[in-house]
Amino acid sequence: MTDEILTIREVAELLKINEKTAYKLAAEGKLPGFKVGGSWRFERQEIANWMKRKVEEQRRDGKA
């Protein structure tokens, strides 16, 4: 299902980062997500799109 909803833990595992880092990125608006009852949720497809954009930005900026 392309619109699968992920938790902060699942996003952290997907990105191979610490949960605190994922929470910080989400709270700063740097990671696309939304809150439901105080808990962060993320659409899997939005995270995939975000990752693609980040890779493209780094390639364009010569950082990769």
PQR file with spaces between the fields and no chain letter, atoms N, CA, C, O and H, PARSE charges and radii, in Angstrom:
ATOM       1  N    MET     1       0.843   -1.189    0.000 -0.4000 1.5000
ATOM       2  CA   MET     1       0.000    0.000    0.000 -0.0000 2.0000
ATOM       3  C    MET     1       0.885    1.248    0.000  0.5500 1.7000
ATOM       4  O    MET     1       1.709    1.424    0.897 -0.5500 1.4000
ATOM       5  N    THR     2       0.720    2.098   -0.983 -0.4000 1.5000
ATOM       6  CA   THR     2       1.604    3.256   -1.128 -0.0000 2.0000
ATOM       7  C    THR     2       1.317    4.361   -0.123  0.5500 1.7000
ATOM       8  O    THR     2       2.169    5.225    0.089 -0.5500 1.4000
ATOM       9  H    THR     2       0.051    1.955   -1.712  0.4000 1.0000
ATOM      10  N    ASP     3       0.139    4.361    0.504 -0.4000 1.5000
ATOM      11  CA   ASP     3      -0.171    5.414    1.455 -0.0000 2.0000
ATOM      12  C    ASP     3      -0.062    4.923    2.896  0.5500 1.7000
ATOM      13  O    ASP     3      -0.715    5.451    3.795 -0.5500 1.4000
ATOM      14  H    ASP     3      -0.553    3.659    0.332  0.4000 1.0000
ATOM      15  N    GLU     4       0.767    3.912    3.100 -0.4000 1.5000
ATOM      16  CA   GLU     4       0.961    3.352    4.425 -0.0000 2.0000
ATOM      17  C    GLU     4       1.457    4.427    5.395  0.5500 1.7000
ATOM      18  O    GLU     4       2.313    5.242    5.049 -0.5500 1.4000
ATOM      19  H    GLU     4       1.298    3.482    2.369  0.4000 1.0000
ATOM      20  N    ILE     5       0.917    4.419    6.597 -0.4000 1.5000
ATOM      21  CA   ILE     5       1.299    5.382    7.625 -0.0000 2.0000
ATOM      22  C    ILE     5       2.346    4.754    8.537  0.5500 1.7000
ATOM      23  O    ILE     5       2.191    3.617    8.984 -0.5500 1.4000
ATOM      24  H    ILE     5       0.222    3.758    6.878  0.4000 1.0000
ATOM      25  N    LEU     6       3.407    5.500    8.809 -0.4000 1.5000
ATOM      26  CA   LEU     6       4.510    5.025    9.640 -0.0000 2.0000
ATOM      27  C    LEU     6       4.588    5.814   10.939  0.5500 1.7000
ATOM      28  O    LEU     6       4.179    6.974   10.996 -0.5500 1.4000
ATOM      29  H    LEU     6       3.532    6.423    8.447  0.4000 1.0000
ATOM      30  N    THR     7       5.113    5.180   11.977 -0.4000 1.5000
ATOM      31  CA   THR     7       5.372    5.848   13.252 -0.0000 2.0000
ATOM      32  C    THR     7       6.778    6.446   13.235  0.5500 1.7000
ATOM      33  O    THR     7       7.551    6.217   12.304 -0.5500 1.4000
ATOM      34  H    THR     7       5.444    4.238   11.931  0.4000 1.0000
ATOM      35  N    ILE     8       7.093    7.206   14.265 -0.4000 1.5000
ATOM      36  CA   ILE     8       8.433    7.797   14.364 -0.0000 2.0000
ATOM      37  C    ILE     8       9.489    6.687   14.422  0.5500 1.7000
ATOM      38  O    ILE     8      10.561    6.817   13.832 -0.5500 1.4000
ATOM      39  H    ILE     8       6.466    7.392   15.021  0.4000 1.0000
ATOM      40  N    ARG     9       9.184    5.602   15.129 -0.4000 1.5000
ATOM      41  CA   ARG     9      10.124    4.483   15.232 -0.0000 2.0000
ATOM      42  C    ARG     9      10.367    3.849   13.865  0.5500 1.7000
ATOM      43  O    ARG     9      11.507    3.552   13.508 -0.5500 1.4000
ATOM      44  H    ARG     9       8.312    5.496   15.608  0.4000 1.0000
ATOM      45  N    GLU    10       9.296    3.643   13.103 -0.4000 1.5000
ATOM      46  CA   GLU    10       9.419    3.028   11.785 -0.0000 2.0000
ATOM      47  C    GLU    10      10.183    3.923   10.818  0.5500 1.7000
ATOM      48  O    GLU    10      10.976    3.433   10.014 -0.5500 1.4000
ATOM      49  H    GLU    10       8.370    3.884   13.393  0.4000 1.0000
ATOM      50  N    VAL    11       9.952    5.230   10.889 -0.4000 1.5000
ATOM      51  CA   VAL    11      10.688    6.166   10.029 -0.0000 2.0000
ATOM      52  C    VAL    11      12.164    6.168   10.400  0.5500 1.7000
ATOM      53  O    VAL    11      13.028    6.176    9.523 -0.5500 1.4000
ATOM      54  H    VAL    11       9.308    5.629   11.542  0.4000 1.0000
ATOM      55  N    ALA    12      12.453    6.160   11.690 -0.4000 1.5000
ATOM      56  CA   ALA    12      13.846    6.125   12.139 -0.0000 2.0000
ATOM      57  C    ALA    12      14.538    4.864   11.630  0.5500 1.7000
ATOM      58  O    ALA    12      15.678    4.922   11.169 -0.5500 1.4000
ATOM      59  H    ALA    12      11.751    6.153   12.402  0.4000 1.0000
ATOM      60  N    GLU    13      13.850    3.724   11.713 -0.4000 1.5000
ATOM      61  CA   GLU    13      14.422    2.470   11.211 -0.0000 2.0000
ATOM      62  C    GLU    13      14.633    2.539    9.705  0.5500 1.7000
ATOM      63  O    GLU    13      15.670    2.109    9.199 -0.5500 1.4000
ATOM      64  H    GLU    13      12.924    3.677   12.088  0.4000 1.0000
ATOM      65  N    LEU    14      13.660    3.076    8.992 -0.4000 1.5000
ATOM      66  CA   LEU    14      13.747    3.197    7.539 -0.0000 2.0000
ATOM      67  C    LEU    14      14.940    4.060    7.126  0.5500 1.7000
ATOM      68  O    LEU    14      15.657    3.729    6.181 -0.5500 1.4000
ATOM      69  H    LEU    14      12.817    3.426    9.403  0.4000 1.0000
ATOM      70  N    LEU    15      15.146    5.165    7.839 -0.4000 1.5000
ATOM      71  CA   LEU    15      16.228    6.095    7.513 -0.0000 2.0000
ATOM      72  C    LEU    15      17.551    5.725    8.175  0.5500 1.7000
ATOM      73  O    LEU    15      18.582    6.348    7.922 -0.5500 1.4000
ATOM      74  H    LEU    15      14.564    5.435    8.606  0.4000 1.0000
ATOM      75  N    LYS    16      17.506    4.696    9.032 -0.4000 1.5000
ATOM      76  CA   LYS    16      18.705    4.260    9.770 -0.0000 2.0000
ATOM      77  C    LYS    16      19.268    5.399   10.619  0.5500 1.7000
ATOM      78  O    LYS    16      20.468    5.672   10.611 -0.5500 1.4000
ATOM      79  H    LYS    16      16.669    4.190    9.237  0.4000 1.0000
ATOM      80  N    ILE    17      18.362    6.057   11.354 -0.4000 1.5000
ATOM      81  CA   ILE    17      18.758    7.129   12.264 -0.0000 2.0000
ATOM      82  C    ILE    17      18.119    6.878   13.623  0.5500 1.7000
ATOM      83  O    ILE    17      17.216    6.051   13.751 -0.5500 1.4000
ATOM      84  H    ILE    17      17.387    5.836   11.360  0.4000 1.0000
ATOM      85  N    ASN    18      18.589    7.588   14.623 -0.4000 1.5000
ATOM      86  CA   ASN    18      18.042    7.492   15.964 -0.0000 2.0000
ATOM      87  C    ASN    18      16.635    8.088   16.004  0.5500 1.7000
ATOM      88  O    ASN    18      16.339    9.026   15.264 -0.5500 1.4000
ATOM      89  H    ASN    18      19.323    8.260   14.519  0.4000 1.0000
ATOM      90  N    GLU    19      15.778    7.555   16.854 -0.4000 1.5000
ATOM      91  CA   GLU    19      14.418    8.082   16.974 -0.0000 2.0000
ATOM      92  C    GLU    19      14.413    9.555   17.382  0.5500 1.7000
ATOM      93  O    GLU    19      13.576   10.328   16.915 -0.5500 1.4000
ATOM      94  H    GLU    19      16.019    6.793   17.455  0.4000 1.0000
ATOM      95  N    LYS    20      15.336    9.939   18.242 -0.4000 1.5000
ATOM      96  CA   LYS    20      15.410   11.342   18.670 -0.0000 2.0000
ATOM      97  C    LYS    20      15.740   12.251   17.493  0.5500 1.7000
ATOM      98  O    LYS    20      15.220   13.363   17.401 -0.5500 1.4000
ATOM      99  H    LYS    20      16.016    9.311   18.622  0.4000 1.0000
ATOM     100  N    THR    21      16.589   11.789   16.606 -0.4000 1.5000
ATOM     101  CA   THR    21      16.944   12.557   15.410 -0.0000 2.0000
ATOM     102  C    THR    21      15.731   12.697   14.502  0.5500 1.7000
ATOM     103  O    THR    21      15.476   13.777   13.969 -0.5500 1.4000
ATOM     104  H    THR    21      17.012   10.885   16.681  0.4000 1.0000
ATOM     105  N    ALA    22      14.980   11.609   14.322 -0.4000 1.5000
ATOM     106  CA   ALA    22      13.767   11.655   13.492 -0.0000 2.0000
ATOM     107  C    ALA    22      12.754   12.624   14.091  0.5500 1.7000
ATOM     108  O    ALA    22      12.137   13.407   13.369 -0.5500 1.4000
ATOM     109  H    ALA    22      15.188   10.732   14.754  0.4000 1.0000
ATOM     110  N    TYR    23      12.583   12.572   15.400 -0.4000 1.5000
ATOM     111  CA   TYR    23      11.644   13.469   16.076 -0.0000 2.0000
ATOM     112  C    TYR    23      12.064   14.925   15.880  0.5500 1.7000
ATOM     113  O    TYR    23      11.234   15.786   15.588 -0.5500 1.4000
ATOM     114  H    TYR    23      13.084   11.936   15.987  0.4000 1.0000
ATOM     115  N    LYS    24      13.361   15.189   16.043 -0.4000 1.5000
ATOM     116  CA   LYS    24      13.879   16.555   15.888 -0.0000 2.0000
ATOM     117  C    LYS    24      13.651   17.061   14.463  0.5500 1.7000
ATOM     118  O    LYS    24      13.204   18.192   14.274 -0.5500 1.4000
ATOM     119  H    LYS    24      14.036   14.490   16.281  0.4000 1.0000
ATOM     120  N    LEU    25      13.953   16.238   13.468 -0.4000 1.5000
ATOM     121  CA   LEU    25      13.750   16.626   12.070 -0.0000 2.0000
ATOM     122  C    LEU    25      12.279   16.903   11.780  0.5500 1.7000
ATOM     123  O    LEU    25      11.952   17.855   11.071 -0.5500 1.4000
ATOM     124  H    LEU    25      14.316   15.319   13.622  0.4000 1.0000
ATOM     125  N    ALA    26      11.393   16.073   12.326 -0.4000 1.5000
ATOM     126  CA   ALA    26       9.957   16.271   12.124 -0.0000 2.0000
ATOM     127  C    ALA    26       9.493   17.555   12.810  0.5500 1.7000
ATOM     128  O    ALA    26       8.751   18.344   12.224 -0.5500 1.4000
ATOM     129  H    ALA    26      11.659   15.300   12.902  0.4000 1.0000
ATOM     130  N    ALA    27       9.927   17.760   14.039 -0.4000 1.5000
ATOM     131  CA   ALA    27       9.520   18.947   14.798 -0.0000 2.0000
ATOM     132  C    ALA    27      10.005   20.239   14.138  0.5500 1.7000
ATOM     133  O    ALA    27       9.346   21.274   14.231 -0.5500 1.4000
ATOM     134  H    ALA    27      10.530   17.120   14.514  0.4000 1.0000
ATOM     135  N    GLU    28      11.153   20.172   13.474 -0.4000 1.5000
ATOM     136  CA   GLU    28      11.712   21.341   12.777 -0.0000 2.0000
ATOM     137  C    GLU    28      11.112   21.520   11.382  0.5500 1.7000
ATOM     138  O    GLU    28      11.433   22.483   10.687 -0.5500 1.4000
ATOM     139  H    GLU    28      11.689   19.331   13.398  0.4000 1.0000
ATOM     140  N    GLY    29      10.247   20.600   10.975 -0.4000 1.5000
ATOM     141  CA   GLY    29       9.631   20.689    9.659 -0.0000 2.0000
ATOM     142  C    GLY    29      10.535   20.227    8.533  0.5500 1.7000
ATOM     143  O    GLY    29      10.243   20.475    7.363 -0.5500 1.4000
ATOM     144  H    GLY    29       9.986   19.818   11.539  0.4000 1.0000
ATOM     145  N    LYS    30      11.624   19.562    8.868 -0.4000 1.5000
ATOM     146  CA   LYS    30      12.570   19.099    7.860 -0.0000 2.0000
ATOM     147  C    LYS    30      12.222   17.712    7.329  0.5500 1.7000
ATOM     148  O    LYS    30      12.739   17.286    6.296 -0.5500 1.4000
ATOM     149  H    LYS    30      11.862   19.360    9.818  0.4000 1.0000
ATOM     150  N    LEU    31      11.345   17.014    8.041 -0.4000 1.5000
ATOM     151  CA   LEU    31      10.890   15.688    7.645 -0.0000 2.0000
ATOM     152  C    LEU    31       9.375   15.763    7.519  0.5500 1.7000
ATOM     153  O    LEU    31       8.701   16.177    8.462 -0.5500 1.4000
ATOM     154  H    LEU    31      10.925   17.360    8.880  0.4000 1.0000
ATOM     155  N    PRO    32       8.822   15.368    6.364 -0.5600 1.5000
ATOM     156  CA   PRO    32       7.379   15.527    6.153  0.2800 2.0000
ATOM     157  C    PRO    32       6.548   14.565    7.011  0.5500 1.7000
ATOM     158  O    PRO    32       6.614   13.347    6.845 -0.5500 1.4000
ATOM     159  N    GLY    33       5.778   15.131    7.915 -0.4000 1.5000
ATOM     160  CA   GLY    33       4.943   14.313    8.780 -0.0000 2.0000
ATOM     161  C    GLY    33       3.827   15.151    9.379  0.5500 1.7000
ATOM     162  O    GLY    33       3.709   16.345    9.101 -0.5500 1.4000
ATOM     163  H    GLY    33       5.724   16.120    8.049  0.4000 1.0000
ATOM     164  N    PHE    34       3.020   14.516   10.195 -0.4000 1.5000
ATOM     165  CA   PHE    34       1.911   15.215   10.853 -0.0000 2.0000
ATOM     166  C    PHE    34       1.668   14.555   12.203  0.5500 1.7000
ATOM     167  O    PHE    34       2.031   13.400   12.425 -0.5500 1.4000
ATOM     168  H    PHE    34       3.116   13.547   10.421  0.4000 1.0000
ATOM     169  N    LYS    35       1.052   15.309   13.090 -0.4000 1.5000
ATOM     170  CA   LYS    35       0.764   14.802   14.422 -0.0000 2.0000
ATOM     171  C    LYS    35      -0.686   14.355   14.528  0.5500 1.7000
ATOM     172  O    LYS    35      -1.597   14.989   13.995 -0.5500 1.4000
ATOM     173  H    LYS    35       0.757   16.247   12.910  0.4000 1.0000
ATOM     174  N    VAL    36      -0.872   13.239   15.234 -0.4000 1.5000
ATOM     175  CA   VAL    36      -2.202   12.727   15.546 -0.0000 2.0000
ATOM     176  C    VAL    36      -2.204   12.478   17.054  0.5500 1.7000
ATOM     177  O    VAL    36      -1.515   11.587   17.549 -0.5500 1.4000
ATOM     178  H    VAL    36      -0.133   12.724   15.667  0.4000 1.0000
ATOM     179  N    GLY    37      -2.981   13.270   17.766 -0.4000 1.5000
ATOM     180  CA   GLY    37      -3.041   13.095   19.211 -0.0000 2.0000
ATOM     181  C    GLY    37      -1.702   13.199   19.901  0.5500 1.7000
ATOM     182  O    GLY    37      -1.463   12.514   20.896 -0.5500 1.4000
ATOM     183  H    GLY    37      -3.542   13.994   17.364  0.4000 1.0000
ATOM     184  N    GLY    38      -0.832   14.035   19.396 -0.4000 1.5000
ATOM     185  CA   GLY    38       0.480   14.232   20.003 -0.0000 2.0000
ATOM     186  C    GLY    38       1.556   13.292   19.496  0.5500 1.7000
ATOM     187  O    GLY    38       2.718   13.433   19.875 -0.5500 1.4000
ATOM     188  H    GLY    38      -1.026   14.591   18.587  0.4000 1.0000
ATOM     189  N    SER    39       1.202   12.336   18.649 -0.4000 1.5000
ATOM     190  CA   SER    39       2.181   11.390   18.107 -0.0000 2.0000
ATOM     191  C    SER    39       2.415   11.676   16.631  0.5500 1.7000
ATOM     192  O    SER    39       1.479   11.950   15.880 -0.5500 1.4000
ATOM     193  H    SER    39       0.258   12.221   18.340  0.4000 1.0000
ATOM     194  N    TRP    40       3.679   11.607   16.230 -0.4000 1.5000
ATOM     195  CA   TRP    40       4.029   11.841   14.833 -0.0000 2.0000
ATOM     196  C    TRP    40       3.655   10.656   13.976  0.5500 1.7000
ATOM     197  O    TRP    40       3.792    9.504   14.388 -0.5500 1.4000
ATOM     198  H    TRP    40       4.440   11.385   16.841  0.4000 1.0000
ATOM     199  N    ARG    41       3.179   10.947   12.776 -0.4000 1.5000
ATOM     200  CA   ARG    41       2.870    9.941   11.764 -0.0000 2.0000
ATOM     201  C    ARG    41       3.409   10.427   10.423  0.5500 1.7000
ATOM     202  O    ARG    41       3.487   11.629   10.172 -0.5500 1.4000
ATOM     203  H    ARG    41       3.067   11.883   12.441  0.4000 1.0000
ATOM     204  N    PHE    42       3.781    9.478    9.566 -0.4000 1.5000
ATOM     205  CA   PHE    42       4.403    9.791    8.289 -0.0000 2.0000
ATOM     206  C    PHE    42       3.838    8.885    7.209  0.5500 1.7000
ATOM     207  O    PHE    42       3.599    7.701    7.447 -0.5500 1.4000
ATOM     208  H    PHE    42       3.718    8.501    9.771  0.4000 1.0000
ATOM     209  N    GLU    43       3.624    9.437    6.025 -0.4000 1.5000
ATOM     210  CA   GLU    43       3.205    8.625    4.887 -0.0000 2.0000
ATOM     211  C    GLU    43       4.458    8.056    4.236  0.5500 1.7000
ATOM     212  O    GLU    43       5.397    8.786    3.919 -0.5500 1.4000
ATOM     213  H    GLU    43       3.818   10.399    5.832  0.4000 1.0000
ATOM     214  N    ARG    44       4.456    6.746    4.043 -0.4000 1.5000
ATOM     215  CA   ARG    44       5.636    6.077    3.470 -0.0000 2.0000
ATOM     216  C    ARG    44       6.056    6.718    2.147  0.5500 1.7000
ATOM     217  O    ARG    44       7.246    6.936    1.921 -0.5500 1.4000
ATOM     218  H    ARG    44       3.693    6.153    4.301  0.4000 1.0000
ATOM     219  N    GLN    45       5.092    7.024    1.270 -0.4000 1.5000
ATOM     220  CA   GLN    45       5.417    7.599   -0.035 -0.0000 2.0000
ATOM     221  C    GLN    45       6.040    8.990    0.116  0.5500 1.7000
ATOM     222  O    GLN    45       6.949    9.346   -0.634 -0.5500 1.4000
ATOM     223  H    GLN    45       4.126    6.847    1.455  0.4000 1.0000
ATOM     224  N    GLU    46       5.556    9.774    1.079 -0.4000 1.5000
ATOM     225  CA   GLU    46       6.133   11.101    1.308 -0.0000 2.0000
ATOM     226  C    GLU    46       7.580   10.998    1.778  0.5500 1.7000
ATOM     227  O    GLU    46       8.424   11.802    1.383 -0.5500 1.4000
ATOM     228  H    GLU    46       4.817    9.485    1.688  0.4000 1.0000
ATOM     229  N    ILE    47       7.863   10.015    2.616 -0.4000 1.5000
ATOM     230  CA   ILE    47       9.240    9.817    3.080 -0.0000 2.0000
ATOM     231  C    ILE    47      10.120    9.380    1.910  0.5500 1.7000
ATOM     232  O    ILE    47      11.257    9.837    1.787 -0.5500 1.4000
ATOM     233  H    ILE    47       7.178    9.362    2.937  0.4000 1.0000
ATOM     234  N    ALA    48       9.607    8.505    1.060 -0.4000 1.5000
ATOM     235  CA   ALA    48      10.367    8.068   -0.126 -0.0000 2.0000
ATOM     236  C    ALA    48      10.656    9.254   -1.041  0.5500 1.7000
ATOM     237  O    ALA    48      11.766    9.394   -1.554 -0.5500 1.4000
ATOM     238  H    ALA    48       8.684    8.134    1.160  0.4000 1.0000
ATOM     239  N    ASN    49       9.657   10.103   -1.242 -0.4000 1.5000
ATOM     240  CA   ASN    49       9.848   11.299   -2.073 -0.0000 2.0000
ATOM     241  C    ASN    49      10.868   12.240   -1.439  0.5500 1.7000
ATOM     242  O    ASN    49      11.705   12.813   -2.136 -0.5500 1.4000
ATOM     243  H    ASN    49       8.755    9.990   -0.825  0.4000 1.0000
ATOM     244  N    TRP    50      10.799   12.398   -0.132 -0.4000 1.5000
ATOM     245  CA   TRP    50      11.730   13.270    0.604 -0.0000 2.0000
ATOM     246  C    TRP    50      13.162   12.762    0.425  0.5500 1.7000
ATOM     247  O    TRP    50      14.082   13.548    0.195 -0.5500 1.4000
ATOM     248  H    TRP    50      10.118   11.932    0.434  0.4000 1.0000
ATOM     249  N    MET    51      13.344   11.430    0.533 -0.4000 1.5000
ATOM     250  CA   MET    51      14.681   10.855    0.364 -0.0000 2.0000
ATOM     251  C    MET    51      15.209   11.122   -1.045  0.5500 1.7000
ATOM     252  O    MET    51      16.373   11.487   -1.210 -0.5500 1.4000
ATOM     253  H    MET    51      12.597   10.792    0.719  0.4000 1.0000
ATOM     254  N    LYS    52      14.369   10.944   -2.054 -0.4000 1.5000
ATOM     255  CA   LYS    52      14.789   11.200   -3.438 -0.0000 2.0000
ATOM     256  C    LYS    52      15.206   12.654   -3.621  0.5500 1.7000
ATOM     257  O    LYS    52      16.220   12.940   -4.257 -0.5500 1.4000
ATOM     258  H    LYS    52      13.424   10.647   -1.920  0.4000 1.0000
ATOM     259  N    ARG    53      14.414   13.579   -3.059 -0.4000 1.5000
ATOM     260  CA   ARG    53      14.745   15.006   -3.169 -0.0000 2.0000
ATOM     261  C    ARG    53      16.075   15.303   -2.499  0.5500 1.7000
ATOM     262  O    ARG    53      16.878   16.067   -3.035 -0.5500 1.4000
ATOM     263  H    ARG    53      13.589   13.347   -2.542  0.4000 1.0000
ATOM     264  N    LYS    54      16.319   14.716   -1.344 -0.4000 1.5000
ATOM     265  CA   LYS    54      17.575   14.952   -0.625 -0.0000 2.0000
ATOM     266  C    LYS    54      18.770   14.459   -1.432  0.5500 1.7000
ATOM     267  O    LYS    54      19.794   15.138   -1.505 -0.5500 1.4000
ATOM     268  H    LYS    54      15.667   14.095   -0.909  0.4000 1.0000
ATOM     269  N    VAL    55      18.644   13.285   -2.034 -0.4000 1.5000
ATOM     270  CA   VAL    55      19.728   12.739   -2.853 -0.0000 2.0000
ATOM     271  C    VAL    55      19.981   13.656   -4.046  0.5500 1.7000
ATOM     272  O    VAL    55      21.133   13.952   -4.364 -0.5500 1.4000
ATOM     273  H    VAL    55      17.812   12.733   -1.974  0.4000 1.0000
ATOM     274  N    GLU    56      18.918   14.107   -4.707 -0.4000 1.5000
ATOM     275  CA   GLU    56      19.057   14.996   -5.854 -0.0000 2.0000
ATOM     276  C    GLU    56      19.699   16.319   -5.450  0.5500 1.7000
ATOM     277  O    GLU    56      20.557   16.836   -6.165 -0.5500 1.4000
ATOM     278  H    GLU    56      17.982   13.867   -4.448  0.4000 1.0000
ATOM     279  N    GLU    57      19.289   16.867   -4.312 -0.4000 1.5000
ATOM     280  CA   GLU    57      19.875   18.129   -3.830 -0.0000 2.0000
ATOM     281  C    GLU    57      21.373   17.969   -3.578  0.5500 1.7000
ATOM     282  O    GLU    57      22.166   18.833   -3.951 -0.5500 1.4000
ATOM     283  H    GLU    57      18.592   16.447   -3.731  0.4000 1.0000
ATOM     284  N    GLN    58      21.752   16.871   -2.949 -0.4000 1.5000
ATOM     285  CA   GLN    58      23.164   16.657   -2.646 -0.0000 2.0000
ATOM     286  C    GLN    58      23.987   16.466   -3.912  0.5500 1.7000
ATOM     287  O    GLN    58      25.115   16.950   -4.003 -0.5500 1.4000
ATOM     288  H    GLN    58      21.108   16.169   -2.646  0.4000 1.0000
ATOM     289  N    ARG    59      23.425   15.764   -4.885 -0.4000 1.5000
ATOM     290  CA   ARG    59      24.137   15.593   -6.159 -0.0000 2.0000
ATOM     291  C    ARG    59      24.301   16.933   -6.872  0.5500 1.7000
ATOM     292  O    ARG    59      25.363   17.248   -7.407 -0.5500 1.4000
ATOM     293  H    ARG    59      22.509   15.370   -4.811  0.4000 1.0000
ATOM     294  N    ARG    60      23.208   17.717   -6.863 -0.4000 1.5000
ATOM     295  CA   ARG    60      23.228   19.015   -7.525 -0.0000 2.0000
ATOM     296  C    ARG    60      24.223   19.971   -6.853  0.5500 1.7000
ATOM     297  O    ARG    60      24.904   20.755   -7.514 -0.5500 1.4000
ATOM     298  H    ARG    60      22.345   17.461   -6.429  0.4000 1.0000
ATOM     299  N    ASP    61      24.284   19.880   -5.538 -0.4000 1.5000
ATOM     300  CA   ASP    61      25.187   20.757   -4.776 -0.0000 2.0000
ATOM     301  C    ASP    61      26.611   20.215   -4.691  0.5500 1.7000
ATOM     302  O    ASP    61      27.482   20.836   -4.082 -0.5500 1.4000
ATOM     303  H    ASP    61      23.731   19.243   -5.001  0.4000 1.0000
ATOM     304  N    GLY    62      26.844   19.050   -5.306 -0.4000 1.5000
ATOM     305  CA   GLY    62      28.183   18.469   -5.320 -0.0000 2.0000
ATOM     306  C    GLY    62      28.603   17.854   -4.009  0.5500 1.7000
ATOM     307  O    GLY    62      29.800   17.746   -3.739 -0.5500 1.4000
ATOM     308  H    GLY    62      26.137   18.545   -5.800  0.4000 1.0000
ATOM     309  N    LYS    63      27.649   17.443   -3.178 -0.4000 1.5000
ATOM     310  CA   LYS    63      27.979   16.876   -1.877 -0.0000 2.0000
ATOM     311  C    LYS    63      27.990   15.356   -1.873  0.5500 1.7000
ATOM     312  O    LYS    63      28.326   14.747   -0.857 -0.5500 1.4000
ATOM     313  H    LYS    63      26.677   17.531   -3.397  0.4000 1.0000
ATOM     314  N    ALA    64      27.629   14.736   -2.985 -0.4000 1.5000
ATOM     315  CA   ALA    64      27.578   13.263   -3.003 -0.0000 2.0000
ATOM     316  C    ALA    64      28.734   12.700   -3.793  0.5500 1.7000
ATOM     317  O    ALA    64      28.860   11.482   -3.920 -0.5500 1.4000
ATOM     318  H    ALA    64      27.356   15.232   -3.810  0.4000 1.0000
